[in-house]
Amino acid sequence: MQDIQLASDLRTAITRLIKKLRKESPTGLQLSLTERSTMSLLHQHKALLPNELAAMEMITSQSMSQVLNHLFELGYIIRIPSETDKRKVNISQKRAKQRCCNSGMSEMNGLQKQ
């Protein structure tokens, strides 16, 4: 019974912390944590397939599709057809948006060091 209460209290504390971090984040008004993490992965790997991003984020392909659609609508990513398989599309960051994402990544790195 104590474990259940601890888990509930921890969930509440984490939810409040995430909300506070989003409010204080310069990129948080536009991007969710998953979207920022996806942009960070694209920055590290330059271009990835949607299913690769989904696996790295540990979310379903359908959820990643929604994330990518939102990032595309905001102009953060581009879709590049694969040269070897025309059914596949690589996802990459738009160069003009990298500065904004770099500040978001610096912000996330600062949190990880605390």
C-alpha positions in Angstrom: 0.0 0.0 0.0 2.9 2.3 0.8 4.4 1.7 -2.7 1.1 2.7 -4.4 1.0 6.0 -2.4 4.6 6.7 -3.2 4.0 6.1 -6.9 1.0 8.4 -6.8 2.9 11.2 -5.0 5.9 10.8 -7.4 3.6 11.0 -10.5 2.0 14.2 -9.1 5.4 15.8 -8.4 6.8 14.9 -11.8 3.7 16.2 -13.6 4.0 19.6 -11.7 7.7 19.7 -12.5 7.1 19.1 -16.2 4.4 21.9 -16.3 6.7 24.3 -14.6 9.6 23.5 -17.0 7.4 24.0 -20.0 6.3 27.4 -18.7 9.9 28.6 -18.2 11.2 27.1 -21.5 11.7 29.5 -24.4 10.8 26.7 -26.8 8.2 25.1 -24.6 5.3 27.2 -25.8 5.5 25.6 -29.3 7.1 22.2 -28.7 6.3 19.3 -26.4 9.0 17.4 -24.6 8.8 14.6 -27.2 9.0 17.1 -30.1 12.1 18.7 -28.5 13.7 15.3 -27.9 12.9 14.3 -31.6 14.6 17.5 -32.8 17.6 16.7 -30.6 17.8 13.2 -32.2 17.7 14.8 -35.7 20.4 17.2 -34.7 22.6 14.3 -33.6 21.9 12.0 -36.6 21.2 14.5 -39.4 18.5 12.4 -41.0 16.4 9.4 -39.8 13.4 7.4 -40.9 10.2 7.9 -38.9 10.3 4.4 -37.6 13.8 4.9 -36.3 12.8 8.0 -34.5 9.8 6.2 -33.0 12.0 3.4 -31.7 14.5 5.8 -30.2 11.7 7.7 -28.5 10.0 4.5 -27.5 6.7 5.5 -28.9 4.5 4.0 -31.6 4.9 4.9 -35.2 1.4 6.5 -35.2 2.4 8.8 -32.3 5.7 9.7 -34.1 3.7 10.5 -37.2 1.7 13.1 -35.2 4.9 14.5 -33.7 6.5 14.8 -37.2 3.3 16.3 -38.7 3.3 19.1 -36.1 7.0 19.8 -36.5 6.5 19.9 -40.3 3.6 22.4 -39.9 5.8 24.6 -37.7 8.6 24.5 -40.3 11.1 22.7 -38.1 11.7 19.6 -40.4 11.8 18.6 -44.0 10.9 15.3 -45.6 13.5 13.9 -48.1 12.5 10.9 -50.2 14.9 8.0 -50.0 17.1 7.5 -53.0 17.2 3.7 -52.6 13.6 3.1 -51.7 10.9 5.5 -53.0 8.5 4.3 -50.3 10.6 5.6 -47.5 11.1 9.2 -46.4 14.0 10.5 -44.4 13.4 13.3 -41.8 15.9 16.1 -41.3 16.0 19.5 -39.5 15.6 22.6 -41.5 18.8 24.6 -41.2 17.0 27.9 -40.3 15.4 26.2 -37.3 18.5 24.7 -35.9 19.4 27.8 -33.8 16.1 27.6 -31.9 16.5 23.9 -31.3 20.1 24.4 -30.2 18.8 26.6 -27.4 16.3 24.0 -26.5 19.0 21.3 -26.4 21.2 23.5 -24.2 18.2 23.9 -21.9 17.6 20.1 -21.8 21.4 19.4 -21.2 21.4 21.9 -18.3 18.5 20.0 -16.7 20.3 16.7 -17.1 23.4 18.0 -15.4 21.4 19.1 -12.3 
